[in-house]
Amino acid sequence: MKYLFIIVCFVCSLLSQAQQKQDPWRESQLMDPALLASRIVKNKTKDLVIISVGPEAIIKGSVDIGPTHEPENLEKLRNYLKNIPKDKEVVIYCGCCPFVKCPNIRPAFGLLMEMGFRNAKLLNLPKSIKADWLDKDYPTND
């Protein structure tokens, strides 16, 4: 029984590490949607770059890069980021589907890390852009 417990703990540890390797962000790098919405409403986004790495730039003031699971859009993101200071706050989002299934946020966030952005954030949209932003009437591009 003791060995079974050790094996179960080992397998759980491996699964946890696999999930951490899959997600290039830390918990502290997730931005709450209410915080971003508040900053947009209060016009406190001059030191902030908001980038859509999904199918559409829905959030007010965001730049549309396109789905970054496509190599040409990941390259478009790389080119866009070239002229942005590495200490600038950069927030990316997709929201096409739940985080666990999203094909766009991991390549985009990984690129931010690879390029050395020290203040990179991922907008915390665990369900979707609809449920976590639109249904809450947060600011959108017209």
C-alpha positions in Angstrom: 0.0 0.0 0.0 2.9 2.3 0.8 4.3 1.8 -2.7 1.0 2.5 -4.3 0.8 5.8 -2.5 4.3 6.8 -3.6 3.5 5.9 -7.2 0.3 7.9 -7.1 2.2 10.9 -5.7 4.8 10.5 -8.4 2.2 10.4 -11.2 0.4 13.4 -9.8 3.7 15.3 -9.7 4.5 14.5 -13.3 1.0 15.6 -14.4 1.4 18.8 -12.5 4.8 19.5 -14.1 3.4 18.7 -17.6 0.6 21.3 -17.1 3.2 23.8 -15.9 5.3 23.2 -19.0 2.3 23.6 -21.2 1.4 27.0 -19.7 4.2 29.5 -20.1 2.7 32.0 -17.7 2.6 32.1 -13.9 -0.5 32.8 -11.8 0.9 36.3 -11.1 0.9 37.0 -14.8 -2.9 36.6 -15.2 -4.8 39.9 -15.3 -8.3 40.1 -14.0 -10.8 41.3 -16.7 -12.4 43.7 -14.2 -9.1 45.4 -13.6 -8.4 45.9 -17.4 -12.0 47.1 -17.9 -11.6 49.6 -15.1 -8.3 50.9 -16.6 -10.0 51.3 -20.0 -13.0 53.1 -18.6 -10.7 55.4 -16.5 -8.4 56.1 -19.6 -5.4 54.6 -17.7 -4.0 52.6 -20.6 -1.3 54.9 -22.0 1.4 52.6 -20.5 -0.3 49.5 -21.7 -0.5 47.6 -24.9 -3.5 45.3 -25.4 -3.2 42.6 -28.1 -5.7 40.2 -29.5 -4.1 36.9 -30.5 -7.4 35.4 -31.4 -9.9 35.7 -34.2 -10.9 39.3 -33.5 -9.9 42.4 -31.5 -13.0 42.9 -29.3 -11.6 44.7 -26.3 -11.5 48.5 -26.7 -8.1 49.8 -27.7 -6.7 46.4 -28.6 -4.6 45.6 -31.6 -5.7 42.7 -33.9 -2.9 40.3 -34.6 -5.0 37.3 -35.5 -4.9 33.7 -34.3 -1.3 33.0 -33.3 -1.6 29.2 -33.8 -1.0 30.2 -37.4 2.7 30.8 -38.0 2.2 33.9 -40.1 0.2 35.6 -37.3 2.9 34.5 -34.7 5.4 36.2 -37.0 3.1 39.2 -37.3 3.1 39.4 -33.4 6.9 39.2 -33.4 7.2 42.0 -35.8 4.7 44.1 -33.9 6.5 43.6 -30.6 10.0 44.6 -32.0 9.5 48.3 -31.4 7.9 48.0 -28.0 10.1 48.4 -24.9 10.7 45.2 -23.0 9.5 46.8 -19.7 6.2 48.0 -21.2 3.1 46.2 -19.8 1.7 44.0 -22.6 -1.6 42.2 -22.2 -2.6 39.5 -24.6 -6.0 37.8 -24.9 -7.9 35.4 -27.1 -11.1 34.1 -25.6 -12.1 31.9 -28.5 -12.6 29.0 -26.1 -11.6 27.9 -22.6 -7.9 28.3 -21.7 -7.3 24.6 -21.6 -8.3 24.3 -25.2 -7.1 27.6 -26.7 -4.6 27.1 -29.5 -3.5 30.8 -29.5 -2.5 32.0 -26.0 0.4 29.6 -25.4 2.4 30.4 -28.6 1.8 34.1 -28.1 2.7 34.2 -24.4 5.7 31.9 -25.1 6.9 34.5 -27.7 6.5 37.3 -25.2 8.7 35.4 -22.8 11.2 34.4 -25.5 11.5 38.1 -26.5 12.2 39.1 -22.9 9.1 41.1 -22.0 9.3 41.6 -18.3 5.7 42.9 -17.7 3.8 40.4 -19.9 0.2 39.6 -18.8 -2.5 37.2 -20.0 -6.0 38.4 -19.7 -7.7 35.8 -17.5 -10.6 34.6 -19.7 -11.0 31.1 -18.5 -14.3 30.5 -20.2 -14.5 32.7 -23.3 -14.4 36.4 -24.4 -18.2 36.2 -24.4 -18.7 34.9 -20.9 -15.7 36.7 -19.3 -15.9 40.1 -21.1 -18.9 40.7 -23.3 -21.6 39.4 -20.9 -20.2 41.7 -18.3 -20.6 44.7 -20.6 -16.9 45.6 -20.5 -15.6 48.1 -23.1 -15.4 46.9 -26.7 -14.2 48.3 -30.0 -17.1 49.7 -32.0 
